[in-house]
């Protein structure tokens, strides 16, 4: 007997993904996590261990992408072809080594989102002034002042959607890119300015997805200007619950359906 077609359970931490709920149906029981850490046995208390249950984004993959230090370790262990900025935890830096760090640095929350709580550290004095704040759940990362940042939505096999984060005119804080100071433009926009090393960026982004184990998500990539012969780039982070507009919801619906059918 063929398994009955059922609605897929969409567990999400991002309100913009809520329209995906009850929008995807496939044979059997399935759960998709977009930022959620809901265990499979809690999502299907009566079916767990009795029927096969398909998963898109395991709990472990969510944890790997949620914790930025854990994520960076996954990148480093998986492949040298996932370029990332050098980073430090304060516990690993002797006091007398502060003057030798490559300022400026970015202080980032180990577990954070949308850049909340992130700040720039320009010199040793600023580092010492903020030691207690940094010790409370933050780490340090070398600041790569590259001109452009892109978000690549990927599976472990393809990049299926991409946006450039284009700073809004008059933005005062210009050292980072997020929804507070950027507009997002698609590849069809004249200012998308596709990097000359786009294929390498896509390959590294897919490797980043594989490294943390996510089936679907978004990868933020910062890259130098196209004026460089071979622009350098870094993988900033992987996001398991990216914001989705109407277009994104429809595309995610189709991609998730395909992922589940092929599992």
Backbone torsions as a table, in degrees:
resi	resn	phi	psi	omega
1	UNK	NA	132.2	178.6
2	UNK	-71.0	142.8	178.2
3	UNK	-64.4	145.2	-178.9
4	UNK	-69.3	141.8	176.5
5	UNK	-72.8	127.6	-177.3
6	UNK	-131.8	158.8	173.4
7	UNK	-70.4	138.7	178.4
8	UNK	-77.6	136.7	174.3
9	UNK	-77.3	118.0	176.0
10	UNK	-103.6	112.8	176.6
11	UNK	-106.5	118.9	-173.1
12	UNK	-139.0	149.9	174.5
13	UNK	-101.8	-0.5	-177.0
14	UNK	-112.5	117.5	-178.1
15	UNK	-56.4	-29.3	-178.1
16	UNK	-68.1	-16.3	179.8
17	UNK	-94.1	-3.6	-178.0
18	UNK	-57.9	-35.5	177.8
19	UNK	-59.1	-15.4	177.4
20	UNK	-71.6	-22.1	-177.1
21	UNK	-63.2	136.5	-179.3
22	UNK	60.3	18.7	-179.2
23	UNK	-104.0	-8.6	-176.8
24	UNK	-124.6	130.2	178.1
25	UNK	-129.8	133.4	177.2
26	UNK	-142.6	160.9	177.2
27	UNK	-62.6	138.4	176.1
28	UNK	87.3	-165.3	-176.9
29	UNK	-106.1	133.7	-175.9
30	UNK	-144.9	147.8	174.6
31	UNK	-132.6	137.6	177.2
32	UNK	-122.3	126.2	179.8
33	UNK	-107.9	123.1	173.4
34	UNK	-117.4	81.6	-177.3
35	UNK	90.3	-17.0	-177.5
36	UNK	-79.8	147.8	177.0
37	UNK	-110.3	22.2	-178.8
38	UNK	-61.4	120.4	178.6
39	UNK	-66.3	149.1	-179.4
40	UNK	-59.9	-38.6	-177.9
41	UNK	-68.9	-22.5	176.1
42	UNK	-83.9	-30.9	177.9
43	UNK	-71.1	-33.8	-178.9
44	UNK	-130.0	68.7	-174.7
45	UNK	-61.6	-30.9	-177.4
46	UNK	-91.4	-22.4	-175.9
47	UNK	-99.1	-19.6	-174.3
48	UNK	-62.0	127.6	-178.8
49	UNK	84.6	-6.5	-179.1
50	UNK	-108.3	-44.7	-178.8
51	UNK	-119.4	152.2	173.7
52	UNK	-63.2	139.3	179.1
53	UNK	-128.2	121.3	179.1
54	UNK	-83.8	142.4	178.8
55	UNK	-125.4	137.3	166.4
56	UNK	-115.9	117.9	-173.5
57	UNK	71.0	96.8	177.4
58	UNK	-70.0	164.1	176.8
59	UNK	-59.3	-41.9	-179.6
60	UNK	-60.3	-40.9	179.9
61	UNK	-66.4	-34.7	176.2
62	UNK	-64.6	-44.3	178.9
63	UNK	-64.4	-39.0	179.2
64	UNK	-62.2	-36.6	-177.4
65	UNK	-88.8	-22.1	-178.7
66	UNK	-74.2	-41.8	-179.0
67	UNK	-90.9	112.2	-171.7
68	UNK	-66.4	-31.8	177.2
69	UNK	-71.3	-40.9	175.7
70	UNK	-62.2	-40.5	178.2
71	UNK	-61.1	-46.5	-179.2
72	UNK	-63.2	-38.5	176.5
73	UNK	-63.4	-40.9	177.1
74	UNK	-60.1	-44.2	178.7
75	UNK	-58.6	-50.2	-174.8
76	UNK	-63.3	-38.0	-178.2
77	UNK	-75.7	-27.8	-174.2
78	UNK	-79.5	-47.0	-172.4
79	UNK	-163.7	145.0	172.1
80	UNK	-76.2	-7.5	-178.3
81	UNK	-92.8	24.4	171.4
82	UNK	-120.0	82.6	-177.0
83	UNK	-65.9	134.1	179.1
84	UNK	-145.0	160.3	179.6
85	UNK	-70.1	148.4	175.7
86	UNK	-66.2	144.9	-178.2
87	UNK	-139.5	161.2	-178.9
88	UNK	-143.9	146.6	163.9
89	UNK	-100.4	144.1	-176.1
90	UNK	-58.6	-32.4	-179.5
91	UNK	-64.0	-18.8	-178.7
92	UNK	-96.2	1.4	-176.8
93	UNK	-115.1	113.8	174.6
94	UNK	-62.0	148.8	-179.3
95	UNK	-54.4	-37.7	-176.4
96	UNK	-77.5	-0.6	179.4
97	UNK	-95.7	-8.8	-178.5
98	UNK	-53.5	-43.2	-177.5
99	UNK	-65.1	-17.9	-174.6
100	UNK	-96.0	1.0	179.4
101	UNK	-72.4	149.7	-176.7
102	UNK	-83.1	77.6	179.5
103	UNK	-65.4	153.1	-1.1
104	UNK	-76.3	158.8	178.4
105	UNK	-121.3	158.9	173.1
106	UNK	-113.0	127.5	173.0
107	UNK	-90.8	119.1	-176.8
108	UNK	-120.7	146.2	172.2
109	UNK	-68.6	138.9	175.9
110	UNK	-62.8	-42.2	174.7
111	UNK	-121.0	109.0	-177.7
112	UNK	-158.5	174.9	-179.9
113	UNK	-151.5	152.4	177.9
114	UNK	55.0	23.3	177.1
115	UNK	76.1	7.5	-179.5
116	UNK	-61.0	132.4	177.6
117	UNK	79.8	5.5	-180.0
118	UNK	-88.9	139.3	177.2
119	UNK	-150.2	159.6	-177.7
120	UNK	-90.0	138.6	176.5
121	UNK	-117.4	110.9	-169.9
122	UNK	-90.0	-20.8	-176.0
123	UNK	-160.7	177.7	-176.8
124	UNK	-61.5	-40.0	-178.3
125	UNK	-63.5	-42.1	178.1
126	UNK	-64.5	-35.1	177.3
127	UNK	-64.2	-48.0	-179.5
128	UNK	-64.6	-35.3	179.5
129	UNK	-66.9	-24.1	-175.3
130	UNK	-113.8	16.1	-176.8
131	UNK	-53.6	-48.0	-175.6
132	UNK	-64.6	-36.5	178.6
133	UNK	-67.7	-42.8	-177.8
134	UNK	-67.3	-35.7	179.5
135	UNK	-67.6	-20.6	-177.9
136	UNK	-89.6	66.5	173.2
137	UNK	87.6	22.8	177.9
138	UNK	-125.3	163.5	172.8
139	UNK	-134.7	171.1	-178.3
140	UNK	-110.1	141.5	179.0
141	UNK	-135.2	139.4	176.5
142	UNK	-62.0	132.7	-178.7
143	UNK	-82.9	113.2	176.8
144	UNK	-95.2	105.4	-174.3
145	UNK	-84.3	64.6	179.5
146	UNK	-87.3	153.0	-168.2
147	UNK	-74.0	-27.4	-169.5
148	UNK	-133.2	153.5	174.3
149	UNK	-138.2	138.8	-178.6
150	UNK	-126.9	152.7	171.9
151	UNK	-114.6	120.1	-179.7
152	UNK	-108.2	117.7	175.7
153	UNK	-86.6	124.4	-170.2
154	UNK	-136.6	158.8	160.6
155	UNK	-108.0	-168.4	177.0
156	UNK	-80.3	2.8	-178.2
157	UNK	-129.0	-15.6	-174.6
158	UNK	-158.4	157.7	166.3
159	UNK	-99.7	119.2	-172.8
160	UNK	-110.5	-6.3	178.1
161	UNK	-161.6	145.5	-179.4
162	UNK	-148.6	151.1	177.6
163	UNK	-139.1	149.4	168.1
164	UNK	-100.7	137.0	174.5
165	UNK	-88.8	108.4	-174.0
166	UNK	-108.2	116.5	-175.2
167	UNK	-58.6	137.7	177.5
168	UNK	-71.1	146.8	177.1
169	UNK	-61.9	132.2	179.2
170	UNK	88.0	2.3	178.3
171	UNK	-61.9	129.3	-177.9
172	UNK	-83.1	-43.0	178.9
173	UNK	-88.1	105.1	-172.1
174	UNK	-113.6	11.6	-178.7
175	UNK	-94.5	-7.2	177.2
176	UNK	-134.1	166.2	179.3
177	UNK	-123.7	119.9	168.5
178	UNK	-156.6	-174.0	-172.6
179	UNK	-67.1	-17.7	-178.9
180	UNK	-76.6	-26.5	-176.5
181	UNK	-127.3	12.2	-176.7
182	UNK	-133.1	149.8	162.2
183	UNK	-99.2	157.3	-177.0
184	UNK	-114.7	125.8	-178.1
185	UNK	-120.9	146.5	-176.6
186	UNK	-88.5	170.9	178.1
187	UNK	-59.7	-17.8	179.3
188	UNK	-79.7	-14.6	-177.8
189	UNK	-78.1	143.0	-176.8
190	UNK	-63.3	-23.5	-178.5
191	UNK	-97.1	8.6	177.8
192	UNK	-62.0	-38.1	172.9
193	UNK	53.8	64.9	-176.5
194	UNK	-52.9	122.5	179.1
195	UNK	-58.8	144.4	-178.9
196	UNK	-65.2	-20.2	178.7
197	UNK	-106.8	33.6	-175.7
198	UNK	-55.1	-43.0	-177.2
199	UNK	-62.2	-36.4	176.8
200	UNK	-67.9	-39.7	177.9
201	UNK	-62.3	-41.7	178.2
202	UNK	-63.4	-45.7	-180.0
203	UNK	-60.1	-44.5	179.6
204	UNK	-66.5	-35.8	179.2
205	UNK	-66.3	-41.7	177.1
206	UNK	-64.7	-40.6	175.6
207	UNK	-61.2	-37.6	178.3
208	UNK	-63.9	-40.4	176.4
209	UNK	-61.8	-45.0	179.5
210	UNK	-64.8	-37.0	-177.5
211	UNK	-62.1	-42.3	-179.6
212	UNK	-88.8	-13.6	176.8
213	UNK	91.8	6.1	179.0
214	UNK	-71.2	141.0	174.5
215	UNK	-84.5	-31.7	-179.7
216	UNK	-150.8	143.7	-179.5
217	UNK	171.4	-165.4	-177.7
218	UNK	-128.9	146.3	-178.2
219	UNK	-122.6	126.1	176.5
220	UNK	-93.3	127.6	-176.1
221	UNK	-127.3	126.6	176.6
222	UNK	-104.9	135.1	-171.7
223	UNK	-141.8	150.4	177.2
224	UNK	-70.1	169.5	179.1
225	UNK	-65.1	155.1	176.3
226	UNK	-69.3	-6.4	176.4
227	UNK	-69.7	-17.8	176.1
228	UNK	-79.3	143.1	-179.0
229	UNK	-62.5	-40.9	178.3
230	UNK	-136.8	86.2	-172.6
231	UNK	-57.1	130.7	173.7
232	UNK	-75.8	152.3	177.8
233	UNK	-149.4	159.7	174.8
234	UNK	-132.4	148.1	169.5
235	UNK	-84.1	115.0	-177.9
236	UNK	-76.8	-51.4	-178.7
237	UNK	-170.0	166.0	173.9
238	UNK	-111.6	137.8	-176.5
239	UNK	-119.5	121.9	-178.3
240	UNK	-87.8	-8.8	-179.2
241	UNK	-138.5	61.9	-178.0
242	UNK	-70.5	154.2	176.1
243	UNK	-66.3	141.5	-178.0
244	UNK	-129.5	128.2	170.3
245	UNK	-86.2	-170.6	-179.0
246	UNK	-59.3	-42.9	179.6
247	UNK	-64.5	-43.2	-179.4
248	UNK	-63.0	-39.8	179.2
249	UNK	-60.3	-44.4	-178.8
250	UNK	-65.9	-42.3	180.0
251	UNK	-66.8	-43.3	178.0
252	UNK	-61.9	-38.6	177.9
253	UNK	-57.2	-46.6	-178.3
254	UNK	-68.6	-42.3	-178.5
255	UNK	-68.1	-43.0	179.6
256	UNK	-63.7	-40.4	177.8
257	UNK	-58.8	-45.2	-179.9
258	UNK	-64.2	-41.6	179.1
259	UNK	-60.1	-43.4	-177.6
260	UNK	-70.6	-39.2	178.5
261	UNK	-62.2	-34.9	-177.0
262	UNK	-86.5	-5.7	179.5
263	UNK	-80.1	NA	NA
